[in-house]
Amino acid sequence: MITVTISINGSPIFARSATREQPMQKDGKYPYDVDTGETVLHHPDDGAVTLAKQLLDTIHEPGSGR
């Protein structure tokens, strides 16, 4: 499991978690099941920071138009 949290003054304002429970795909990427029900694909060679950024990209801020 991986969890990414954004905090301001010690108070979490956004968090996203994902688990890797499915086998690697043919392209070498693993599907991660995000707590939103979405799935992101990540290659282990890309590193944890890349995975964290992918998880942050699933956060939709209220009023951001996304």
C-alpha positions as a Markdown table, in Angstrom:
| # | Residue | x | y | z |
|---|---|---|---|---|
| 1 | Met | 0.0 | 0.0 | 0.0 |
| 2 | Ile | 1.1 | 3.5 | -0.7 |
| 3 | Thr | -0.4 | 6.7 | 0.8 |
| 4 | Val | 0.3 | 10.3 | -0.3 |
| 5 | Thr | -0.9 | 13.1 | 2.0 |
| 6 | Ile | -0.8 | 16.8 | 1.6 |
| 7 | Ser | -0.8 | 18.7 | 4.9 |
| 8 | Ile | -1.0 | 22.4 | 5.8 |
| 9 | Asn | 0.3 | 23.4 | 9.2 |
| 10 | Gly | 0.2 | 19.7 | 10.2 |
| 11 | Ser | -3.4 | 19.2 | 9.2 |
| 12 | Pro | -4.1 | 16.8 | 6.2 |
| 13 | Ile | -6.1 | 18.4 | 3.5 |
| 14 | Phe | -5.8 | 15.8 | 0.8 |
| 15 | Ala | -4.8 | 12.1 | 0.9 |
| 16 | Arg | -4.8 | 9.3 | -1.6 |
| 17 | Ser | -4.0 | 5.6 | -1.1 |
| 18 | Ala | -3.5 | 2.7 | -3.5 |
| 19 | Thr | -2.8 | -1.0 | -3.3 |
| 20 | Arg | -1.1 | -3.3 | -5.7 |
| 21 | Glu | -3.0 | -6.6 | -5.7 |
| 22 | Gln | -3.1 | -7.5 | -9.4 |
| 23 | Pro | -0.2 | -9.1 | -11.3 |
| 24 | Met | 2.2 | -7.3 | -13.5 |
| 25 | Gln | 0.9 | -6.6 | -17.0 |
| 26 | Lys | 2.8 | -7.6 | -20.2 |
| 27 | Asp | 4.3 | -4.1 | -20.5 |
| 28 | Gly | 5.9 | -4.4 | -17.1 |
| 29 | Lys | 3.5 | -2.1 | -15.3 |
| 30 | Tyr | 1.5 | -2.9 | -12.2 |
| 31 | Pro | -2.1 | -1.8 | -11.8 |
| 32 | Tyr | -2.6 | 0.1 | -8.5 |
| 33 | Asp | -6.2 | 0.2 | -7.2 |
| 34 | Val | -6.8 | 3.8 | -5.9 |
| 35 | Asp | -9.1 | 4.5 | -3.0 |
| 36 | Thr | -11.4 | 6.4 | -5.5 |
| 37 | Gly | -12.0 | 3.3 | -7.5 |
| 38 | Glu | -9.7 | 4.4 | -10.2 |
| 39 | Thr | -6.7 | 2.4 | -11.4 |
| 40 | Val | -3.3 | 3.8 | -12.2 |
| 41 | Leu | -0.5 | 1.9 | -14.0 |
| 42 | His | 3.0 | 2.2 | -12.8 |
| 43 | His | 6.4 | 0.7 | -13.8 |
| 44 | Pro | 8.6 | -0.1 | -10.8 |
| 45 | Asp | 11.7 | 1.3 | -12.5 |
| 46 | Asp | 10.0 | 4.7 | -12.6 |
| 47 | Gly | 10.2 | 4.9 | -8.8 |
| 48 | Ala | 8.0 | 5.8 | -5.9 |
| 49 | Val | 7.9 | 9.6 | -6.6 |
| 50 | Thr | 6.4 | 9.0 | -10.0 |
| 51 | Leu | 3.8 | 6.8 | -8.5 |
| 52 | Ala | 3.0 | 9.4 | -5.8 |
| 53 | Lys | 2.6 | 12.1 | -8.6 |
| 54 | Gln | 0.2 | 9.7 | -10.4 |
| 55 | Leu | -1.9 | 9.4 | -7.2 |
| 56 | Leu | -1.8 | 13.2 | -6.7 |
| 57 | Asp | -3.1 | 13.6 | -10.2 |
| 58 | Thr | -6.3 | 11.7 | -9.2 |
| 59 | Ile | -7.2 | 14.5 | -6.6 |
| 60 | His | -9.8 | 16.9 | -7.9 |
| 61 | Glu | -9.8 | 20.1 | -5.9 |
| 62 | Pro | -13.3 | 21.7 | -5.4 |
| 63 | Gly | -13.6 | 24.7 | -7.6 |
| 64 | Ser | -10.5 | 23.9 | -9.8 |
| 65 | Gly | -12.6 | 23.1 | -12.8 |
| 66 | Arg | -11.2 | 19.6 | -13.1 |
